[in-house]
Amino acid sequence: MNFVRSAEIILVTGPTRSGKSEWAESLAMQSQKAIFYVPTAQMQAGDREWQDRIQRHIDRRPAAWQTCHAPFDLVAVFADCPSDCCLLIDSLGTWVANLLEQEDAHWDKVLEMLLAAIAEAQQDVILVAEETGWGVVPAYPLGRKFRDRLGDLIRKVGAIADRVYLVTGGYAVDLAQLGTRIN
């Protein structure tokens, strides 16, 4: 896919608790634009630990940031938010999990629409994604589907991103500067 865009696309990826959300937040602040934080998580009424995780993210964000919840329709965010802002989407893994039950043909269309929206965005876009494919292949089909869909999404977003950071052990490494694009 070849797209023309005028804004910057940044992908921040890494393992759990690596600091990727904090790094993405610092990049958003560096943009010096109005920031629209786009959480993909849904509040789970019976899951206190999940609620605490979400609350930690909320508490860390500056009050001036706008919040635009998008657990399902990320594409709408691009049309709903001003063109001169910075969108911080956290996270692609949670978004994939929210849509995991979709049939492959429908998922492929949703993925294509999202990639087009990102590539054509007028806003600066920072996307946070979890790396899940560095371990054992899941023993159950739904786990493999999640891992494969998220890995494919991260690779495709990385192919159109201007900067790609791997955050691990509290360090951010700019893969776009150090690596060679294979797509």
GUSEPA-599061 format. One record per residue: residue in three letters; x, y, z of N, C-alpha, C, CB in turn. Coordinates in steps of 0.05 Angstrom, whole numbers, plus 32768, in hexadecimal, padded with zeros to 4 digits. Each point is the difference from the previous one (the first is absolute). Glycine has a CB too. Layout:
residues N
ALAXYZXYZXYZXYZ
...
end
This chain:
residues 183
MET80117FE880007FEF801880008012801980007FDB7FE78018
ASN801F802C7FD7800E80197FFF7FEC8016800780217FEF7FDE
PHE7FE5802180377FEF80158009800F801A80017FE57FDF801A
VAL800D80377FE3800C801A80037FF5800C8019800580077FCE
ARG800C800480447FF7800D80188012801780087FEC7FD4800F
SER800A803C8002800F8018800880087FFF801E7FE8801A7FDD
ALA800E7FD3803180067FFF801D80147FEA80067FD18011800A
GLU80387FEE800F80137FEC80097FF27FE9800D802380238006
ILE7FE67FC57FF37FF67FE7800B80167FF380117FDF7FF97FD9
ILE801C8001804080137FF480127FF47FE7800C8016802D800A
LEU7FF97FBD7FF57FF87FE7800C80127FFB80187FEE7FED7FD4
VAL8006800D8043800F7FFA80187FF77FE48008800480318010
THR800F7FBC7FF07FF97FE4800680147FF580157FED7FFA7FD1
GLY800A7FF1803C80117FF480147FF07FED8012801E80287FFF
PRO7FF07FCB80137FF37FED80127FF0800E801680247FDF7FF6
THR7FCE801280197FF1800980178012800E80147FDE7FDB7FFA
ARG8018803B8011800E800F8015801C800A7FF87FE67FE58021
SER801E80207FC6801A80087FF68004801E800180007FD87FE3
GLY7FE98037801F8002801D7FFF7FF6800C7FE680267FFE801F
LYS7FCE7FF17FD07FF8800A7FE67FEA80158001800C7FD47FEE
SER7FE1802A80247FEB80158002800C801A80097FDE7FDD800A
GLU80348022800A800D8018800A8011800D7FEA80007FED802E
TRP800E80037FC28010800B7FEA7FEE800D7FEC80237FDC8007
ALA7FC780177FF27FED800B7FEC7FF4801A800B7FF57FD27FF0
GLU8005802F802A7FF68019800C801480177FFE7FE47FE4801F
SER803680157FE5801480157FFF8004800A7FE380177FEC8028
LEU7FE680027FC5800280087FE37FE880127FF980187FD57FF5
ALA7FD1802480167FE880117FFA8004801C800B7FE37FD78002
MET8028802B80168005801B800C8014800F7FEF7FF67FEE802E
GLN801D80057FC78014800D7FEF7FF4800C7FE780237FE08012
SER7FC680167FE67FF4800A7FE77FF6801D80037FF27FD17FF6
GLN800A803780237FF6801B80067FE680067FF3802F800F8005
LYS7FC17FDC7FF67FE580037FF47FEC7FF8801580117FF67FD2
ALA7FD6801080297FEB7FF6801280007FE17FFD7FE3802B7FFB
ILE801B7FC8801C80027FE380007FE57FF3800680308003800F
PHE7FC97FEB7FDF7FE87FF0800380097FE480077FE5801D7FDF
TYR80167FDB803980087FE5800A7FE97FED7FF8801C80128027
VAL7FEB7FD87FCB7FEC7FEE7FF680047FE4800D7FFE80197FD4
PRO7FF57FE3804280027FE5800D7FEE7FEC7FF2800B8016802C
THR7FFF7FD27FD17FF07FEB7FF37FF57FED8015801C80047FD7
ALA7FEC7FFF80427FF77FEE80157FE380068008802F7FFC8011
GLN7FC37FEF7FF77FE58002800B80027FFA801E7FEB7FF37FD4
MET8006801D803C7FFF7FFB801C7FF17FE6800580018032800A
GLN800C7FBC80067FF47FE680077FF68002801C801F7FE77FE1
ALA7FC7801A80237FF38004801A800A7FED80157FD980117FE9
GLY802B7FD6801180087FEC8014801D7FFB80037FD67FEC7FF7
ASP803B80247FFB801D7FFB8000800E8018800C7FFB7FE37FD7
ARG800A801C8043800C8016800F801C80077FF67FE47FF38028
GLU802C7FF87FD3801B80047FF78001800F7FE5800E7FD68018
TRP7FE080237FD67FFE800E7FE67FF7801D80047FF47FD57FE9
GLN7FF9802F80297FF8801C800680178010800B7FD17FEF800A
ASP803F800580078018800D800C801480087FEA7FF97FE7802B
ARG800B80077FC2801280057FE97FF780197FF1800C7FCF7FFD
ILE7FDA80317FFC7FF580167FF18002801A80107FE07FE17FE9
GLN801B801D8031800180188011801D800C80017FD97FEE801B
ARG803B80007FE6801B800A8000800680107FE6800E7FD8801C
HIS7FE8801F7FCE8004800F7FE77FF1801A800180047FD57FE7
ILE7FE4802C80247FF180198002800E801380127FD57FE77FF9
ASP8035800F801E800D80128014801A800C7FF57FEC7FE48024
ARG8021800E7FCA8019800A7FF57FFC80157FEA80137FD3800A
ARG7FD6802E7FEA7FFC80137FEA7FFB801C800A7FEE7FDB7FE5
PRO801C8039800D7FFA801C80077FE280067FFC802F800E7FF3
ALA7FC78003801D7FE380077FFF7FF8800D7FE6800180058031
ALA801280087FC17FFA800E7FE77FFC7FED7FE9801B80268010
TRP7FED7FC17FF37FFC7FED7FEA7FE37FF97FFD802E7FEE8008
GLN7FC880117FE07FE57FF67FFA80017FE27FFE7FF4802B7FE7
THR7FF67FC880217FFE7FE37FFE7FEA7FF87FEC80107FFB8030
CYS7FF77FF37FBE7FED7FF77FEC80017FE180008007802A7FE3
HIS7FE77FCA802C7FFF7FE380037FF97FF37FE57FF280058030
ALA801E7FE67FC97FFB7FF27FE780077FE380038009802A7FE6
PRO7FE67FC7802980067FE480037FFB7FEF7FE67FF480058030
PHE7FFC80067FBE7FF97FF17FE88006800F7FE67FDD7FE9801A
ASP801A80307FE48002800E7FE68016801580017FCF7FF97FF9
LEU804A7FFE80038017801380007FFF80127FE7801B7FDE8019
VAL7FDA80197FD1800080107FE87FF0801A800480047FD67FE5
ALA7FE78029802B7FEF8018800480108016800F7FD87FE28002
VAL803B8016800E80108014800F800E80147FED80077FDD8024
PHE800280197FC6800E80127FED7FEE80167FF5801F7FDA7FF5
ALA7FC8801F80077FED80147FF67FF5801280167FF47FE07FDC
ASP800B8015803C7FF4800E801780138014800E7FE37FD98006
CYS803780247FF680138011800E800B80157FEE800C7FDA801E
PRO7FFC803D7FEC800A80157FEF801A7FF87FF17FED80218020
SER80167FEB7FC980177FF87FEF801B800A800A7FE180007FDA
ASP801F801380388019800B800A80087FF6801C7FF680287FE4
CYS80007FC1802380057FF5801B80137FE87FFD7FD3800F8011
CYS80347FE68006800F7FE780027FEE7FEB800C802D80198005
LEU7FCF7FD17FED7FF17FEA800A80137FEC800D7FDC80067FDC
LEU801E7FF2803C800F7FEB800E7FEE7FE88005801E80238016
ILE7FE67FC87FDA7FEF7FE98001800D7FEA80117FED800B7FD2
ASP80077FEE8044800B7FED80137FEB7FEC8009802180238010
SER7FDE7FC57FE680147FF27FF17FF47FF07FE9801C7FFF8029
LEU7FF57FFA7FC47FF67FEF7FEA7FFA7FE48009801C801B7FE1
GLY7FF37FDA80327FFB7FE5800A7FE47FFE800D80317FFB8008
THR7FC8801980077FE57FFF800D7FEA80037FEB801380148029
TRP7FF27FFD7FC37FED80037FEA7FFD7FE57FF1800D80317FFB
VAL80097FC27FFE7FFE7FE67FF37FF07FEC8011802D80097FE9
ALA7FD97FF780317FF17FEE80127FE280067FFF80287FFC801E
ASN7FD1801D7FE17FE380087FFF7FF27FF67FE7800C8028801B
LEU80037FD47FCF7FF57FF87FE780077FE47FF88002802F7FF2
LEU80087FC28021800B7FE57FFA7FEB7FED7FF5802180088023
GLU7FC67FFB7FE47FEB7FEE7FF87FF780047FE37FF17FFF802F
GLN801980167FC47FF880057FE4800B7FEA7FEE7FFF80318009
GLU7FF17FC97FE2800A7FED7FEC8017800C7FF17FD27FED7FFB
ASP803F80027FFA801880097FF37FFB80147FE980147FD5800C
ALA7FD780267FE47FFA80137FE97FF9801B800B7FF17FD97FE4
HIS7FFF802880317FF8801A800B8018800E800D7FD17FEE8008
TRP803F800280078018800B800C8012800D7FEB7FFD7FDD8025
ASP800780157FC48011800A7FEB7FF7801C7FF6800A7FD07FF3
LYS7FDB8033800B7FF5801A7FF78004801680157FDE7FE77FE5
VAL801E80128035800480138016801E800880017FDA7FEB801A
LEU803780027FE3801D80058000800880137FE980087FD38016
GLU7FEE80277FD2800680117FE97FF6801D80047FFD7FD77FE3
MET7FEB802B80287FF6801B80058010800F80157FD27FF07FF5
LEU8037800280208010800D8015801B80087FF47FE97FE58023
LEU8024800A7FCE801A80077FF57FFE80187FED800E7FD08004
ALA7FDD80317FEC7FFB80177FEF7FFC801A80107FEC7FE17FDD
ALA8004801D80397FFB80178010801A800A800D7FD27FEF8009
ILE803F7FFF800180198008800C8012800D7FEB7FFD7FDA8021
ALA8005801A7FC88012800A7FEB7FF7801B7FF5800B7FD17FF5
GLU7FDB8033800B7FF680197FF47FFA801580167FED7FE57FDB
ALA80198015803D7FFA80128017800C801C7FFC7FFD7FD8801E
GLN7FF3803C7FE9800A801B8001800C8006801B7FDD800E7FDF
GLN801C7FE38035800B8002801B801A7FF280027FD280048013
ASP803F8004800080167FEF80087FF47FE9800F802180278003
VAL7FE97FC17FF87FF47FE8800C80177FF0800E7FDB7FFF7FDD
ILE80207FFB803D80127FEF800F7FF07FE88009801D80288010
LEU7FED7FC17FE87FF27FE7800680107FEF80137FE980017FD3
VAL800B7FF48042800E7FEF80137FF67FE37FFA800380258024
ALA80107FC97FDB7FF97FE47FFA80117FED80117FF3800C7FD1
GLU80017FDE8037800E7FEC8010800D7FEB7FEE7FDF80088025
GLU803A7FF17FE1800D7FEA7FF27FF87FE6800E8027801E7FF2
THR7FCC7FD080007FF77FE7800B800D7FE87FF37FD58016800C
GLY80387FED7FDE80097FE97FF1801C7FF780067FE380107FDE
TRP80297FF88039801B7FF8800680027FE78012800D80307FFB
GLY7FDC7FC5800B7FFF7FE980127FF67FE77FF37FF980208025
VAL7FFD7FCF7FEB7FF67FE67FF77FE680057FEF80147FE98029
VAL7FE980077FC27FE780017FF17FE97FF7801280197FF77FD4
PRO7FD2801A802E7FE97FF880117FF57FE57FF97FF580308006
ALA80037FC1800E7FF67FE57FFC7FE27FFF7FF780217FF18023
TYR7FD280267FDD7FE480007FF97FFC80137FE87FF37FF68030
PRO7FF980047FBF7FFC800F7FE77FFB801E80047FED7FD67FEE
LEU8004803280267FFA801D80038019800F80087FD27FF4800E
GLY8040800080018019800C8007801280037FE87FFC7FED802E
ARG80057FFF7FC1800F80037FE77FF580157FEE800C7FD08004
LYS7FDA80317FFA7FF380147FEF8007801C800A7FDA7FE17FF6
PHE8025802480248006801A800B801D80077FFA7FDF7FF98025
ARG80337FF57FE0801D80057FFC800680057FE3800A7FE38027
ASP7FEA800E7FC7800480047FE37FF4801A7FF680007FCE7FFA
ARG7FE88038800F7FF4801A7FF780108018800A7FD37FE97FFF
LEU80348016801A800F8017800B801C80027FF37FE77FFB802C
GLY80267FEF7FD1801B80017FF37FFE800B7FE3800E7FD9801C
ASP7FDE801E7FD57FFC800A7FE57FFA801E80007FEF7FD37FF3
LEU8000803680207FF9801C80028018801180077FD27FF4800F
ILE803E800380048018800F8008801380027FE87FFC7FF0802F
ARG80087FFB7FC3801280017FE87FF680137FEB800D7FD08009
LYS7FD980307FF27FF580127FEB8000801D80097FE37FDA7FF1
VAL8018802B80298002801C800A801E80087FFF7FD77FFA801E
GLY803B7FF57FE9801C80067FFF800980077FE480077FE28026
ALA7FED80127FC6800880057FE47FF8801C7FF77FFB7FD07FF7
ILE7FF1803C80157FF8801B7FF88008801680157FD97FEB7FE7
ALA8032800C802F800880138015801A800E7FF97FE97FE38022
ASP801980367FE78019800F7FFD80157FF880147FE580267FEE
ARG80117FD4802A80127FF780157FF37FE8800E8012802F8007
VAL7FFF7FBE80007FF77FE8800D80137FFB80187FED7FEC7FD5
TYR80078014804380107FFD80187FF97FE5800C800180318008
LEU80147FC180017FFE7FE8801180078009801C800A7FDF7FD9
VAL7FE4801D803980058008801C80027FE680107FE8802D7FFC
THR802F7FD0801180047FE980118014800680167FF67FE17FD9
GLY80068015803E8012800580168002801D800780197FD87FF3
GLY7FD3803880078001801C8006800F80117FEC7FFD7FF3802F
TYR800B80017FBA800E800F7FEB7FF07FFF7FE6802C7FF48015
ALA7FD580227FDD7FF380027FE6801580007FEA7FD980198014
VAL80257FD57FD980127FFE7FEA7FF180077FE6801C7FDC8019
ASP7FEF80367FD87FF480097FE780077FEC7FEA80018031800E
LEU7FED7FBC7FED80067FEB7FEC8002800A7FE47FE97FE1801E
ALA800880357FDC8001800B7FE5801B800C7FFA7FCF800A8003
GLN803F7FFF8011801B800B7FFD80157FEA7FFF7FF2802A8017
LEU800B7FC27FFA80147FEC80037FFC7FE87FED8005800E802F
GLY7FE37FED7FCA7FFA7FE87FF07FFD80057FE37FEA7FEF8027
THR80107FFC7FCA7FFB80007FE47FE47FF77FFB80307FF87FF5
ARG7FC080197FFD7FE47FF97FFB80007FE87FEC7FF180308008
ILE7FFF7FBC7FFE7FFF7FE87FF07FE880007FED80187FE78024
ASN7FD6802B7FDF7FE880007FEF8005800F7FE67FE37FFD8028
end
